[in-house]
Amino acid sequence: MLVTVLFCFAFILIFYYKMTELVITDFDGFVNTYMSENIYGRILIPLGLFGFLWSPIYLLKYFKTIRIYPSNIEVNYFFPIFNHNLQLKDFDYYILINEMTRNVPVEAIWFIKDRKVKFIIPGQLYSNYYEIRNEISKYNIENKGKVKLNPFQEIKAKLGFKINKIT
């Protein structure tokens, strides 16, 4: 997994380097080729450049580690300014949900406070998800077990509405 991510990241960096080199060395040719009387080029090229600049920043939010301690959950992102600690006492309980992702159910841990979802640990993003789940069960937070929600209830809960199904 790490090797694949590194290869993808290297490919993106090489692509950015080559695009930047093209724009810097022959900017007039670049503009004349792509921005001349072609209306689609005038619209799509700026959007594409914005997407290429924004995509690595967007993807870096998924590079995070989660550490479980007896009193808190530490979430460390790639950029340290986004790191945060979540106190286990701030949650009422946690539930296990089978989230639907492209018609495949994937287990996730939802931490609940006042019947609202406050933090989610999705199973497909962490290779050590089951270790995390077992660690959480050792500490002083109530497990309400596995709850089955339909996709509309999942979306509603993720948007901040209260979950009415859990008693």
N, C-alpha and C positions, 0 to 999 in steps of 0.2 A: 504494500500500500504506500509506504513512504517513498519507495523508489519510483512508483508511478507518479506520485505528486511532484517529486523533484524533476522528473522528465517533463511533465506538463509545464511546470514553472519555468524550466530552462527554455522550452520551446516558446513560451510566451515572451520571455525576456529577449530571445534572439529575434522574434518577430518585431517587438517594439524597437529594438536597435536598428533593424533593417528599415523599418518604416520611418524612423526618425532620420536616419542617414539619407534616405531618399528625399524627404522633405527639405532637409538642410542643404544638401548638395545641389538639388535641382528644383527649387521651390517654384520658379516660374514655369518650368515644364510640368510640374505636378498640378499647378493651378490651371494652366492652359489645357491640360489633358482632361482633368476631371471636373473643372468648374466652368468650362466654356459653355456655350449655349445649351448645355444639357441641364434641364431643370431638375432631373433626378439626382445628378451629381451635386448640384447646389444644396440639395436637401439631405441626401443620404451620406455624403462624405463627412460633413460636420457631425452628424449623428453617429456615424461609425467611429470617428476619432474620439468623440466623447465616450462611447461605449468601451473602446480599447483602453482609454485612460482610467475609466471607472471600474472595469471588471476586476482587476487585481485587488483593488481596495475592498470591493464587495466580497470577493472570495476569501480574503484574509480574515474576515470575521468568523469563518468556520474553523480556523486554526486556533483551537482553544483546548485547554486541559482542565479537567475537573478533579479536585482533590476533596475527599470526604474526611472530616475530622469529627470527633465526638460532639462538638458543639456547633460546628459550622460547615458550610460547603464553600470552597474556594474555587472561583472561576477565573482562570488566567487566559487572556487573549493574546494574540500576536503583538498587538500594541498595548503596552502596560497601562495606558491611561484608561482603558476600558475594563481593567480587572476589578472584580468586586467579590465581597464575602457575603454570603447569605447565612444568617443565623437559623439553626434548626428550630429554635423556640418561636421564630416568627411564622412558622407554618403550623396549621392545625393537624394535618395528616398528609399522607401521600397515597396515590392510587396508581395502579398499573393499567394502562390503556393499550389496546391494539389499534394503533392509528393506521388508516388506510393510505398507502402510498402507491399509486399506480396499480390499484387492485391487489396489492400485496399487503397483508397486515404486518406491521412492525411494532413490537412492544416499546412503550415509552413510560417513563416515570413522570407523573404530574404531581407537583407540590401544590397543595391547596391551602388557602387562607380565606376564611369567611365564604366558603363555597365558590371561590374564584381561583382560577389557575394563576399562580405567581411565578412558577419556574418549571421548565420542561427539560428532561434529559432524554433525547430520542435514542433509540437502540441502534439505528443504522449508522449513526455518526461516530460511535465509539467501539473500538475493537474489544475493549474491556468492560462492556456494558454490564455483563452479568456479575463481574467483580464489584462494580459500583453498586448494583442492586443489592448484592449480599452485604456489602459494607453498610449501606443505609439501614438495612433491617436490624443491624446490631445496636443502633443508637436509639435514643429516646425520642422517637417520632412514631406516631401511630400509622399502621398500614391498614387501609380499608380494603385491600385486596384488589382483584381484577374486576374492572368495571367495563361493561360493553356499552358503547355509545354509537349511535349512527353518525354518518359523516356530517350531517347538519348540526347535531349537538356538539361534535368536535369543533367545528368552525366557530360556532357560537361561544363555546367555552374559551377558545383561543383568542377571540375578540374581546374577552373580558366580562362576558355575561355569567351569571351564576349557574352552577350545575345543580339541577333540581333532582336528579336521579339518585344521588347519594344520600343516605340517611344517617 
